[in-house]
């Protein structure tokens, strides 16, 4: 039986670090934990008692402004812009110095129809400081390569009026998209993923003032960190800094590795970061900021840039103000600096700079909670905390804002459907022109609903759906577990003891009876000398099974530990959490009608906590090489969290066996060490290719490769505090594309004994 190629966007540390705050003290037990008698809906015995949140002011008090900001603050044009995400959307917040940096909600970006615990994204501010270009998406988009590299929705936001202009294309969730530089333009990047036949990049330039986009430019290979300048687009293309004018490309400089954090200053100069090869570094590679002045950029000839800053790779970064002043954040050593490059010292690594370079700012969540969100809290705005450090005085102030407060403009603008969606605007999509009915649905959707709707059955897609368990089937509703129940099921499943009997018609679902690990029997891990899941001798600690923390990390990343949609609190039932029930539109020959857009007609059918996919289509509607699970197994995976976890454990075990048998092991390949699951988790997300494809690639997928320039080279491990490695920083979860994948590596796949790992 073929199981799903699971998708975990981050090979190891995201999966494990995400769950470090999950209580792991629950002992193994044979009985499923249940709510206490008379418990209210939403009972959750794993969640601490809620405490009233005490928020800081959202502006510097008037009496303190002159002392903190200086006497001339009332005439300042400086604006601080930041972002935060929660279940209600991706929010742009801004404050003006003349108003004491009173934080306001400029826009809240959201797309109906996507169940997510948190919306994430990236933004940049154009040269005038008047507009922000934004890419945004549900957090779960990071679990699927094609959505990660070109599934983010896009928009331009007027920072003065709050007007939102949603754009008719999607882009990468990579940390560098969108990119701003000189003027009012922004560059959005679309990348290829593991399933594409060719590695290509498409760059789309948008005039933020008008919302008009240029003709997209398609280039071979991976082009990253693209920004607009007066001389053309400047970007990284492999180990080169290049200038792109139309389809013409000229090399400005050769680099040691792929350059990143490319910034344009107000004088037209370019500064970027290059770094030492890992194999030449003793422990942490050294990195350098290199600079090209305007004259060298304009000439478009290969030249030698000037090294202006150096430091340990993970210790520092570059950023810029909208007006084109470039700053070093973190700890780095300066040499002679160009006029527009500054190293004030003591700025937090990764801090943003206000429009006129008056303040540095960092934003986190005010509540101090982990990345896990209870379903009942997912529909509530999550307060954001911004720390402003005044560059002139060095003094700091902390401001809090609950998104939605002090709103600028019309709240509904951010919720108008994106024109990149088939029902969202007049954008052609295959046979449907995208014309909308009065209720906002496309003509194709309206006709489909008319054909399939039945007065006595609210189930969606009757007769034409591909996914095994329908949405809105009143008799097939999924039970929403508590985190404690998920932990219990994982603890049992990893040692093969999730073998209790689930009675028929559980929760009135009409399913037959079963044992969760009877449907999905445990798999013996490759390399086990005893051929058993666990050594029988209780004194032997050499356990051959999946560490519970690893599997818990998967449940957190794939679904936020939700079996049902976010509208169901723990202890009740609702629709299953389904990944992309309505799918992507494909032509008859299997090719996407537009390979640069994500359309939504070919169903993904990923269900529940582990987002189990393969085998979850209806019989007769499976993909080539896929076999549908039995109806009983399909319903159990969709409706019962225990069966779903049993399926996920089996799949992860198979990924361990595939990579282990291919010689892809770490530290000798013993499964008791969490870090040894790196390759299994990698394959769990982007797949394992045991034979070479037409281009000779084999092994694990390129999307998750730590050396892929999709991931920021100087990132710190996910959730680790940059200034205090022993501390946590949950703000990473709002921008996972830049920080999620740990480690370094210039080889395509890691250790030198891996041979030919898959790369594009």
C-alpha positions, 0 to 999 in steps of 0.5 A, spaced: 500 500 500 502 506 497 502 512 503 502 519 502 509 523 500 508 527 507 510 535 507 514 538 512 516 544 510 522 544 515 527 538 515 528 538 523 528 544 527 522 547 526 518 540 527 522 539 534 523 546 536 515 548 535 513 543 540 519 544 546 513 548 549 508 542 549 508 538 555 511 532 554 510 529 561 504 525 560 506 517 561 504 512 556 497 510 558 492 505 555 486 509 555 484 515 551 484 521 555 477 524 556 474 530 558 472 530 566 464 529 567 460 536 566 466 539 562 464 545 558 465 545 550 473 547 548 475 543 555 483 542 554 487 539 560 493 541 556 492 548 556 494 553 562 489 557 565 488 563 561 491 570 564 488 577 563 493 580 558 496 586 560 498 590 554 503 596 553 500 603 550 500 603 543 503 610 542 509 614 546 505 618 551 505 625 549 509 627 556 514 623 554 515 624 547 520 630 547 525 626 551 525 620 547 524 623 540 527 630 541 524 637 540 523 637 533 519 630 533 512 634 531 515 636 524 518 629 523 516 625 516 518 618 519 514 612 519 515 605 522 512 600 518 511 593 521 507 586 520 504 581 524 500 575 523 494 571 526 488 567 524 484 573 522 489 575 517 496 578 515 496 585 518 500 591 516 501 596 522 505 603 522 506 609 526 508 616 525 514 619 529 510 626 529 504 622 533 509 619 538 509 613 533 502 611 535 501 604 532 495 603 527 492 598 523 493 600 516 490 593 513 489 586 514 490 581 509 486 575 508 482 570 503 476 567 505 476 559 504 483 558 507 483 555 514 489 557 518 491 558 525 496 564 522 497 568 516 504 569 514 508 573 509 513 578 507 513 586 506 517 591 503 516 599 503 518 603 497 522 609 496 517 614 498 515 611 504 508 611 501 507 604 499 508 597 502 508 591 497 506 585 501 506 577 500 501 573 504 498 566 505 496 561 510 502 558 514 500 551 512 502 553 505 509 552 507 507 545 507 507 544 500 513 546 495 509 549 490 505 553 494 511 555 498 515 557 492 509 561 488 503 560 492 503 567 496 497 572 495 500 579 493 498 586 494 500 593 494 498 597 500 497 605 501 500 606 507 497 613 508 489 611 506 490 604 507 487 602 500 489 595 498 490 593 491 490 586 490 494 583 485 492 578 479 498 573 481 502 569 486 509 569 488 514 566 493 514 566 500 521 566 500 524 572 505 526 576 499 519 577 495 517 582 494 523 586 494 524 594 494 529 598 492 529 605 488 523 609 486 516 606 487 517 599 484 517 592 487 519 586 484 515 579 486 519 573 485 516 566 483 520 560 483 520 553 481 519 547 485 521 539 485 516 537 481 517 542 475 521 539 469 525 546 468 528 550 474 526 557 472 524 564 475 519 569 473 520 576 476 514 581 476 515 588 477 509 592 480 509 600 480 506 601 487 503 607 485 499 605 480 498 598 481 500 596 474 505 590 473 510 589 467 511 584 463 514 578 467 521 576 465 522 568 465 530 566 467 533 560 467 535 557 474 534 560 481 534 568 481 533 570 488 533 577 492 531 581 486 530 588 487 528 594 482 533 600 481 534 606 476 539 601 472 534 595 472 533 589 476 539 587 481 539 580 483 543 574 485 543 568 480 548 563 482 554 565 485 553 572 481 551 579 482 547 580 476 543 586 473 537 584 469 534 589 463 528 585 460 531 579 458 538 581 458 542 579 464 549 582 465 554 580 471 556 585 476 560 581 480 562 574 482 561 571 489 564 566 493 556 563 494 550 565 492 549 573 495 543 575 499 540 581 502 541 585 496 540 592 498 540 599 494 541 605 497 539 612 495 545 614 491 544 608 487 549 603 490 548 596 491 550 592 498 550 585 499 552 579 503 557 574 501 560 568 505 565 563 506 564 556 504 562 551 510 568 547 508 573 552 509 570 555 516 572 552 522 565 552 526 561 558 523 563 561 517 565 568 516 561 573 512 562 580 508 558 586 506 560 588 499 559 594 496 558 597 488 557 604 487 552 607 482 557 608 477 559 600 477 552 598 477 550 603 471 556 600 467 554 593 467 560 590 467 564 585 471 568 588 477 571 587 484 566 590 489 569 593 496 568 589 502 566 594 507 563 589 513 565 583 516 563 578 521 560 571 523 555 569 519 549 568 524 551 574 528 549 580 523 545 582 517 543 588 513 537 592 512 535 599 509 530 604 510 525 606 505 529 612 503 535 608 502 539 608 508 543 602 509 544 599 516 548 593 519 544 590 525 547 585 530 555 584 531 559 586 525 566 589 524 566 596 520 571 598 515 571 605 511 563 605 510 560 608 504 556 615 505 549 611 505 551 605 509 551 605 517 553 601 523 551 604 529 552 597 533 547 594 538 541 594 534 538 587 534 539 583 528 534 583 523 531 589 526 527 593 521 529 601 520 523 606 519 522 610 513 527 616 515 532 612 519 529 615 525 528 608 529 529 601 529 524 596 530 522 589 532 515 586 532 513 579 536 507 577 539 505 580 546 502 574 549 508 570 550 505 564 547 508 559 543 506 558 536 500 553 537 494 556 537 487 553 540 482 553 535 477 558 539 483 563 539 484 562 532 479 567 530 481 573 535 486 578 533 493 576 537 496 583 540 503 585 537 509 588 541 513 592 537 520 595 540 522 601 538 530 603 539 531 611 537 537 611 533 539 618 535 538 617 543 539 610 543 533 610 548 527 604 547 520 604 548 515 598 547 508 599 544 503 594 543 497 594 539 491 589 538 490 588 530 484 592 528 485 597 533 486 604 530 484 602 523 486 606 517 481 606 511 476 601 510 476 594 514 473 590 508 478 592 503 483 586 505 478 581 505 476 582 498 478 576 494 484 576 491 484 576 483 489 571 483 483 566 485 478 564 480 472 567 483 476 573 485 476 577 479 476 578 472 482 574 471 481 568 466 482 561 468 481 556 463 474 555 460 471 560 466 472 567 464 472 569 472 466 573 471 462 574 478 455 573 480 452 578 484 454 574 490 461 574 488 462 567 486 464 565 479 459 563 473 463 556 473 462 555 481 454 557 481 453 552 475 457 547 479 453 548 485 446 548 482 448 541 479 450 538 486 446 542 491 440 538 494 435 540 499 436 535 504 444 534 503 448 540 505 454 536 502 459 539 498 461 536 491 456 530 491 457 526 484 464 530 482 468 531 488 475 527 488 476 527 496 474 521 500 470 524 505 466 530 503 465 537 506 459 539 510 456 532 510 452 532 517 454 524 518 461 525 517 464 530 522 471 530 525 472 530 532 477 536 534 482 533 540 485 537 545 493 537 545 493 532 551 489 527 547 494 528 541 500 527 545 497 521 548 496 518 541 503 520 539 506 517 545 502 510 544 503 510 536 510 511 536 511 504 540 506 501 536 501 501 542 495 505 539 491 498 539 485 500 543 478 498 539 474 504 536 467 502 537 462 502 531 459 509 529 463 513 534 461 520 534 455 518 530 459 518 524 456 511 521 463 508 521 465 501 522 469 499 528 477 498 528 483 499 531 487 505 529 494 501 528 490 495 526 488 499 520 495 502 519 500 497 522 507 499 525 513 499 521 519 496 523 525 501 522 531 499 518 537 498 522 533 495 528 538 489 530 532 485 534 527 486 528 522 489 533 519 496 535 522 496 542 527 492 546 523 488 551 528 488 556 525 495 560 533 496 563 535 497 555 534 504 553 536 503 546 529 504 543 528 503 536 522 507 535 520 514 532 522 519 538 515 522 540 518 529 540 519 528 532 512 526 531 509 531 535 513 536 531 510 534 525 503 534 528 504 541 530 507 544 523 502 540 519 496 542 522 497 546 529 494 539 532 487 540 529 483 534 526 477 539 524 477 546 522 479 552 526 472 553 527 471 547 532 474 547 539 476 541 542 471 536 544 466 538 539 466 535 531 466 539 525 468 539 518 475 535 517 481 540 516 482 538 509 488 541 505 486 544 498 479 540 497 477 544 491 484 543 488 488 546 482 486 546 475 490 542 470 489 540 463 487 534 460 495 532 459 496 533 466 500 540 465 497 546 469 494 551 464 498 556 467 504 553 471 506 560 474 499 560 478 496 556 483 489 554 481 484 550 485 480 545 481 485 539 482 484 536 489 490 535 494 485 531 499 490 532 505 486 530 511 487 532 519 493 532 523 498 529 519 495 531 513 495 524 510 494 525 502 495 519 498 490 514 498 485 519 500 481 520 494 475 516 492 476 509 488 476 511 481 479 518 482 486 516 484 492 519 481 497 515 477 500 509 481 496 511 487 491 506 490 485 508 494 484 506 502 478 502 504 472 506 505 473 504 513 480 507 513 479 513 509 473 515 514 478 513 520 483 518 517 479 524 516 474 523 522 479 520 528 485 523 530 488 517 533 487 513 526 490 519 522 496 519 527 497 512 526 497 513 519 502 519 520 507 514 524 507 509 519 509 514 513 514 517 517 517 510 519 517 508 511 521 515 510 526 513 515 527 506 512 527 509 505 533 514 507 536 509 511 537 504 506 539 509 501 545 510 506 543 517 508 544 517 515 546 521 521 551 520 527 551 512 525 543 512 524 540 510 530 533 513 531 533 514 538 537 521 537 532 526 535 537 530 530 538 523 526 531 524 523 533 530 519 533 526 512 527 522 514 523 529 515 526 532 509 523 526 505 517 526 509 516 533 506 519 534 499 519 526 497 524 521 496 527 519 489 530 512 489 531 512 482 534 518 478 529 522 474 530 524 466 535 530 469 539 525 473 537 527 480 535 522 485 535 522 493 531 528 497 528 534 494 531 540 493 526 545 496 528 543 503 535 543 502 538 548 507 543 550 501 537 552 497 537 560 496 530 560 498 532 560 505 536 565 508 543 563 509 545 567 515 538 565 519 538 562 526 535 556 528 528 556 528 525 559 534 532 561 537 533 567 540 538 571 536 542 574 541 541 569 547 541 562 544 538 559 550 532 563 549 526 563 544 523 567 539 516 565 537 516 571 532 520 567 527 513 563 526 510 570 522 516 569 517 518 562 517 521 563 510 527 566 512 528 563 518 525 556 518 531 551 516 537 550 520 544 549 519 548 551 513 551 547 507 554 548 500 553 541 498 547 539 495 544 535 501 549 535 506 554 530 508 559 528 503 557 521 503 550 522 500 552 522 493 548 525 488 542 528 492 536 531 488 538 538 486 535 543 481 
